[in-house]
Amino acid sequence: MSQNPPDLDRLLERCRDRDECAWAELFSEFADQIARWLARLDYVLRERDIEDLRNEVFLKICRTLSTYRAEECPFRVWLYQQTHGIAIDNVRRRQAQKRIPPSEMVSLQSEPPANEPAMDPPDKGAMPDEIAAKNDSHRLLFKALDTLGSPDSRCRQLIECVIFGELTYQEAAQLLQMKEKTVSSALSRCLAELRQIYLKLFPGENLPPSAND
């Protein structure tokens, strides 16, 4: 039996039948949700990065929708899985690029070849103070999360899907293959541990609202 509302199942079926209007409707329905997930899973993303990754998520959905089974989990849970995978892959690509030996990096001072377009100059506009403060707050939070465990650890997964992803306990239980009551108790323990780590790393700082109960 499907775990989705009937209207959503009909929309997904139309998408499987290659109905372009249905795909546009699906994108419109979930675009904002995917953008929020991406922004919360990777605090350094800028607006244009989020848009690119959101398009990458939808391309992945187009390729893999045939594998989705509505009787196994709600579409929103499956969609979060796809978004999370894209976000983590992007983080790993960025980390890998930082490890490129200096000798293999292209100098930003050199002139581009004649047959290649010049790079756009950087945006000189200052980032608004409130955005800078929010990004710094999230940077501290992710530093504490890294200390708590790897992205594949159970605590990280619980915090990311419930706090960042706004999944219900029932949806998180389906995603992580846990009992619903276990999700509640385990999340409480993980958040308590995160607070202790955060306060130890950054005395006097408060946890960002997204990591509080």
Sine and cosine of phi, psi and omega as CSV:
sin_phi,cos_phi,sin_psi,cos_psi,sin_omega,cos_omega
0.00,0.00,0.69,-0.73,-0.02,-1.00
-0.92,0.40,0.55,-0.83,0.03,-1.00
-0.97,-0.23,0.25,0.97,0.00,-1.00
-0.93,-0.36,0.36,-0.93,0.17,-0.99
-0.87,0.49,0.55,-0.84,-0.02,-1.00
-0.81,0.58,-0.64,0.77,-0.02,-1.00
-0.88,0.48,-0.63,0.77,0.00,-1.00
-0.93,0.37,-0.66,0.75,0.03,-1.00
-0.87,0.49,-0.64,0.77,0.03,-1.00
-0.91,0.42,-0.63,0.78,0.02,-1.00
-0.90,0.44,-0.69,0.73,0.00,-1.00
-0.90,0.43,-0.60,0.80,0.03,-1.00
-0.91,0.42,-0.64,0.76,0.06,-1.00
-0.89,0.45,-0.61,0.79,0.05,-1.00
-0.89,0.45,-0.67,0.74,0.04,-1.00
-0.89,0.46,-0.46,0.89,0.03,-1.00
-1.00,0.07,0.18,0.98,0.08,-1.00
0.91,0.41,0.60,0.80,0.07,-1.00
-0.99,0.13,0.94,-0.35,-0.06,-1.00
-0.89,0.46,-0.59,0.81,0.03,-1.00
-0.90,0.43,-0.58,0.81,0.02,-1.00
-0.92,0.39,-0.66,0.75,0.04,-1.00
-0.89,0.46,-0.65,0.76,0.03,-1.00
-0.89,0.45,-0.63,0.78,0.02,-1.00
-0.92,0.39,-0.65,0.76,0.02,-1.00
-0.90,0.43,-0.68,0.74,0.03,-1.00
-0.88,0.48,-0.72,0.69,-0.01,-1.00
-0.88,0.48,-0.60,0.80,-0.05,-1.00
-0.93,0.36,-0.62,0.79,-0.16,-0.99
-0.90,-0.44,0.01,1.00,-0.07,-1.00
-0.87,0.49,-0.72,0.69,-0.03,-1.00
-0.91,0.41,-0.63,0.78,0.01,-1.00
-0.89,0.45,-0.70,0.72,0.01,-1.00
-0.89,0.45,-0.66,0.75,0.02,-1.00
-0.88,0.48,-0.66,0.75,0.03,-1.00
-0.90,0.43,-0.68,0.73,0.03,-1.00
-0.86,0.51,-0.72,0.69,-0.03,-1.00
-0.89,0.47,-0.68,0.73,-0.02,-1.00
-0.90,0.44,-0.56,0.83,-0.03,-1.00
-0.99,0.14,-0.47,0.88,-0.02,-1.00
-0.99,0.15,-0.36,0.93,-0.02,-1.00
-0.59,-0.80,0.99,-0.16,-0.17,-0.99
-0.94,0.35,-0.29,0.96,-0.06,-1.00
-1.00,0.04,-0.07,1.00,-0.05,-1.00
-0.92,0.40,0.68,-0.73,0.14,-0.99
-1.00,-0.10,0.14,-0.99,-0.08,-1.00
-0.85,0.53,-0.68,0.73,-0.02,-1.00
-0.93,0.36,-0.52,0.85,0.05,-1.00
-0.92,0.39,-0.67,0.74,0.01,-1.00
-0.88,0.47,-0.67,0.74,0.00,-1.00
-0.89,0.45,-0.68,0.74,0.01,-1.00
-0.90,0.45,-0.70,0.71,-0.03,-1.00
-0.94,0.35,-0.57,0.82,0.05,-1.00
-0.89,0.46,-0.66,0.75,0.06,-1.00
-0.89,0.45,-0.59,0.80,0.04,-1.00
-0.90,0.43,-0.64,0.77,0.05,-1.00
-0.87,0.49,-0.72,0.69,-0.04,-1.00
-0.93,0.36,-0.54,0.84,0.10,-1.00
-0.90,0.44,-0.64,0.77,0.03,-1.00
-0.91,0.42,-0.65,0.76,0.03,-1.00
-0.88,0.47,-0.67,0.74,0.03,-1.00
-0.85,0.52,-0.62,0.78,-0.04,-1.00
-0.98,0.21,-0.48,0.88,-0.18,-0.98
-0.89,-0.45,0.06,1.00,-0.04,-1.00
-0.85,0.53,-0.51,0.86,0.00,-1.00
-0.89,0.45,-0.34,0.94,-0.01,-1.00
-1.00,0.03,-0.20,0.98,-0.03,-1.00
-0.96,0.28,0.70,-0.71,0.02,-1.00
-0.85,-0.53,0.93,-0.38,-0.08,-1.00
-0.91,0.42,-0.40,0.91,0.01,-1.00
-0.98,0.22,-0.24,0.97,-0.03,-1.00
-1.00,-0.03,-0.58,0.82,0.02,-1.00
-0.27,-0.96,0.39,-0.92,0.06,-1.00
-0.89,0.46,0.47,-0.88,-0.01,-1.00
-0.86,0.51,-0.60,0.80,-0.03,-1.00
-0.88,0.47,-0.60,0.80,0.03,-1.00
-0.92,0.38,-0.71,0.70,0.02,-1.00
-0.89,0.45,-0.65,0.76,0.01,-1.00
-0.89,0.45,-0.64,0.77,0.05,-1.00
-0.89,0.46,-0.65,0.76,0.03,-1.00
-0.85,0.53,-0.72,0.70,-0.02,-1.00
-0.91,0.42,-0.67,0.74,0.00,-1.00
-0.91,0.42,-0.69,0.72,0.01,-1.00
-0.87,0.48,-0.68,0.73,0.00,-1.00
-0.88,0.47,-0.68,0.73,0.03,-1.00
-0.90,0.44,-0.69,0.73,-0.02,-1.00
-0.89,0.47,-0.71,0.70,-0.01,-1.00
-0.92,0.40,-0.65,0.76,0.04,-1.00
-0.87,0.49,-0.63,0.78,0.00,-1.00
-0.92,0.40,-0.65,0.76,0.06,-1.00
-0.88,0.48,-0.69,0.73,-0.01,-1.00
-0.92,0.40,-0.61,0.79,0.06,-1.00
-0.89,0.46,-0.68,0.74,-0.01,-1.00
-0.90,0.43,-0.65,0.76,0.02,-1.00
-0.92,0.40,-0.61,0.80,0.01,-1.00
-0.91,0.40,-0.61,0.79,0.01,-1.00
-0.90,0.43,-0.53,0.85,0.01,-1.00
-0.93,0.36,-0.33,0.94,-0.04,-1.00
-1.00,-0.07,0.07,1.00,0.03,-1.00
-0.92,0.40,0.78,-0.63,0.02,-1.00
-0.84,0.55,0.62,-0.78,-0.01,-1.00
-0.79,0.61,-0.57,0.82,-0.03,-1.00
-0.91,0.41,-0.35,0.94,-0.03,-1.00
-0.99,-0.15,-0.03,1.00,-0.02,-1.00
-1.00,0.07,0.57,-0.82,0.02,-1.00
-0.99,0.14,0.76,-0.65,0.01,-1.00
-0.94,0.35,0.74,-0.67,0.03,-1.00
-0.97,0.24,-0.23,0.97,-0.02,-1.00
-1.00,0.04,-0.30,0.95,-0.07,-1.00
-0.97,0.22,0.43,-0.90,0.01,-1.00
-0.98,0.20,0.64,-0.77,0.04,-1.00
-0.94,0.34,0.45,-0.89,0.06,-1.00
-0.84,0.55,0.40,-0.92,-0.09,-1.00
-0.87,0.49,-0.50,0.87,-0.06,-1.00
-1.00,-0.03,0.13,0.99,0.01,-1.00
-0.88,-0.48,0.61,-0.79,0.00,-1.00
-0.94,0.35,0.51,-0.86,0.03,-1.00
-0.95,0.32,0.47,-0.88,0.02,-1.00
-0.95,0.31,0.61,-0.80,0.06,-1.00
-0.91,0.41,0.62,-0.79,0.04,-1.00
-0.92,0.39,0.48,-0.88,0.00,-1.00
-0.90,0.43,0.48,-0.88,0.04,-1.00
-0.94,0.33,0.86,-0.51,-0.05,-1.00
-1.00,0.06,-0.08,1.00,0.00,-1.00
-0.93,0.37,0.71,-0.70,-0.01,-1.00
-0.96,0.30,0.60,-0.80,0.06,-1.00
-0.95,0.32,0.73,-0.69,0.01,-1.00
-0.82,0.57,0.57,-0.82,-0.06,-1.00
-0.83,0.56,-0.66,0.75,-0.07,-1.00
-0.92,0.38,-0.56,0.83,0.05,-1.00
-0.94,0.34,-0.67,0.74,0.02,-1.00
-0.88,0.48,-0.67,0.74,0.00,-1.00
-0.91,0.42,-0.65,0.76,0.02,-1.00
-0.91,0.42,-0.69,0.72,0.01,-1.00
-0.89,0.45,-0.65,0.76,0.02,-1.00
-0.91,0.42,-0.64,0.77,0.03,-1.00
-0.88,0.47,-0.68,0.73,0.02,-1.00
-0.93,0.37,-0.56,0.83,0.05,-1.00
-0.87,0.49,-0.68,0.73,0.04,-1.00
-0.90,0.44,-0.65,0.76,0.00,-1.00
-0.89,0.46,-0.70,0.71,-0.03,-1.00
-0.94,0.34,-0.47,0.88,0.11,-0.99
-0.89,0.45,-0.67,0.74,0.05,-1.00
-0.92,0.39,-0.63,0.77,0.03,-1.00
-0.89,0.46,-0.63,0.77,0.03,-1.00
-0.89,0.46,-0.58,0.81,0.05,-1.00
-0.95,0.32,-0.57,0.83,0.01,-1.00
-0.90,0.43,-0.62,0.78,-0.01,-1.00
0.18,-0.98,0.15,-0.99,0.02,-1.00
-0.95,0.30,0.28,-0.96,0.02,-1.00
-0.84,0.55,-0.38,0.93,-0.01,-1.00
-1.00,-0.01,-0.08,1.00,-0.02,-1.00
-0.95,0.31,0.43,-0.90,-0.07,-1.00
-0.89,0.46,-0.66,0.76,-0.01,-1.00
-0.90,0.44,-0.70,0.72,0.02,-1.00
-0.88,0.48,-0.69,0.73,-0.02,-1.00
-0.90,0.44,-0.66,0.75,0.01,-1.00
-0.89,0.45,-0.75,0.66,-0.04,-1.00
-0.90,0.43,-0.67,0.74,-0.05,-1.00
-0.92,0.39,-0.69,0.73,-0.09,-1.00
-0.98,0.18,-0.52,0.85,-0.02,-1.00
-1.00,0.01,-0.73,0.68,-0.06,-1.00
-0.99,0.15,-0.78,0.63,-0.01,-1.00
-0.99,0.17,-0.69,0.73,-0.06,-1.00
-0.99,0.12,-0.21,0.98,0.00,-1.00
0.84,0.54,0.53,0.85,0.11,-0.99
-0.97,0.22,0.52,-0.85,0.08,-1.00
-0.95,0.32,0.24,-0.97,0.06,-1.00
-0.86,0.51,-0.61,0.79,0.01,-1.00
-0.91,0.42,-0.69,0.73,0.02,-1.00
-0.92,0.40,-0.65,0.76,0.03,-1.00
-0.90,0.44,-0.62,0.79,0.02,-1.00
-0.89,0.45,-0.65,0.76,0.05,-1.00
-0.92,0.39,-0.67,0.75,-0.03,-1.00
-0.90,0.43,-0.69,0.72,-0.10,-0.99
-0.99,-0.15,0.04,1.00,0.02,-1.00
0.84,0.54,0.80,0.59,0.03,-1.00
-0.80,-0.59,0.24,-0.97,0.14,-0.99
-0.98,0.20,0.53,-0.85,-0.06,-1.00
-0.87,0.50,-0.67,0.74,0.02,-1.00
-0.91,0.42,-0.56,0.83,0.02,-1.00
-0.92,0.39,-0.60,0.80,0.04,-1.00
-0.85,0.52,-0.72,0.69,-0.03,-1.00
-0.88,0.48,-0.76,0.65,-0.05,-1.00
-0.94,0.34,-0.64,0.77,-0.02,-1.00
-0.93,0.37,-0.62,0.79,0.02,-1.00
-0.90,0.44,-0.65,0.76,0.03,-1.00
-0.87,0.50,-0.69,0.72,0.01,-1.00
-0.91,0.42,-0.66,0.75,-0.02,-1.00
-0.91,0.42,-0.66,0.75,0.01,-1.00
-0.92,0.39,-0.61,0.79,0.04,-1.00
-0.90,0.44,-0.66,0.75,0.03,-1.00
-0.92,0.40,-0.63,0.77,0.02,-1.00
-0.89,0.46,-0.67,0.74,0.01,-1.00
-0.87,0.49,-0.69,0.73,0.00,-1.00
-0.89,0.45,-0.68,0.73,0.02,-1.00
-0.90,0.44,-0.70,0.71,-0.04,-1.00
-0.88,0.47,-0.72,0.69,-0.03,-1.00
-0.93,0.38,-0.51,0.86,0.02,-1.00
-0.96,0.29,-0.64,0.77,0.00,-1.00
-0.96,0.27,-0.61,0.79,-0.11,-0.99
-0.75,-0.66,0.96,0.27,-0.01,-1.00
-0.83,0.56,0.70,-0.72,0.04,-1.00
1.00,0.05,-0.17,0.99,0.01,-1.00
-1.00,-0.02,0.51,-0.86,0.08,-1.00
-0.98,-0.20,0.55,-0.84,0.06,-1.00
-0.89,0.46,0.63,-0.77,0.10,-0.99
-0.85,0.52,0.48,-0.88,-0.03,-1.00
-0.81,0.58,-0.53,0.85,-0.06,-1.00
-0.93,0.38,-0.22,0.98,-0.01,-1.00
-0.94,-0.35,0.16,0.99,0.03,-1.00
-0.98,-0.20,0.40,-0.92,0.01,-1.00
-0.89,0.46,0.00,0.00,0.00,0.00
